[in-house]
Amino acid sequence: MEKVFLRVDCECTPDGDVRPVKFLWINKQWYDVDLIVDVRRAPSLKVGGKGICYTCRVKERIVRLFRDGDRWYLEPA
C-alpha cells in the first residue's frame, strides 16, 4: 500500500497542540473530524512511517490520521 498525503485543516491550541478539524480525501470531499479519541506517537503498520497518530471518529468510523512532520496521511482500513 502507498501513502496518500492529504490536505488537513487544523487548529492550534494555546498550549501548542495541533488538532485536525477536517481533511480533504482523494474523492475531493471534505470530512469533518467528529471526535479525537487518542493522540500518541506511533508507527503506521500498514503503510510504513511514524509520527503523531490521531485516532479519530469520522462519520461513525474510527480512522487513524498521521502527522509526519508537516505532512498528513490516513492509514487505510
N, C-alpha and C positions, 0 to 999 in steps of 0.2 A: 504494500500500500504506500501511496505517496502522500506527503503532507500537502494540504490545501490551505494556503495562508488566506486570512480573512481580514476584511475591514471591521474594526470593532470600535464602537463609541463607548468611552469610559468616563467615569467621574473620579476625581482625586479628592480624598478626604483631607481635612486639616492636619491629620496625623501623617499624611504622605502615602496612605494606601491607595492603590489603584483598583477600581472595581468596574468590571464590564457591565454595561447597561443594555446594549443591543449589538447584534452583529449582522453583517450582510453575507448571506450564503451564496453559493455559486449559481443558484437559480434566480439571482437578482432580487430576492425577497429578504426584507429585514425581519429579524426575530428578536423579540424582547426577552431579556433575562428576567424571569419572574421572581427567582429567589436564588441566592448564593448559599449553598448548603455547606461548603467546606472550601478552604484555601490552604494549600501547602506546597512545598517543593516536592516534585515527583517526576519520575520518568514517564514518558508515553511508551507503553509496551507494544502498542500496535503499529506506530509509525516511526518510532525512534525519537531520540532527543529528550531533553529535560528542561524544566523551567518551573514556573509557578502554575500549578494546576488549580483551576476554579471549577469545582463540581457545582453545576447549576441546574435549576429546573427551568425548562423552556417548553411551553405548551404541554404540560403534564408529563414530559420526558426528562430524564436525568441525562445530562451531557457533561463531558469533560473538555473544558476550554483551556488551552495552554497559552501562556505568555512566555516567549523565549526571547529575552532582550526586548526589542521594540516590535517584534512580530508576534502575531496571534494565529493559532490554528486550532481546529476542532478535531478531537480524536474520533475516528469513525466508530460507529456502533458495532 
